[in-house]
Amino acid sequence: MLIGIPKEIKNNENRVALTPAGVHSLVSRGHRVLIESNAGLGSGFT
C-alpha cells in the first residue's frame, strides 16, 4: 500500500501524522511511505 503524509497547513502546527518509528514499522511490512517536503519540520525529529 502507498501511504502519503502531508505537511501541516495551520500556523504554529509542528505535529506530523507519523513518527520515524511508525514509518519504519510500515516500511518493514512492505508498505511505501511518501512524506511531503518539510512535513513536521518543527516537530524535533531529525
Buried (B, 14 or more C-beta within 10 A) or exposed (E): EEBEBEBBEEEEEEEBBBEEEBBEEBEEEEEEBEBEEEBBEEEEEE
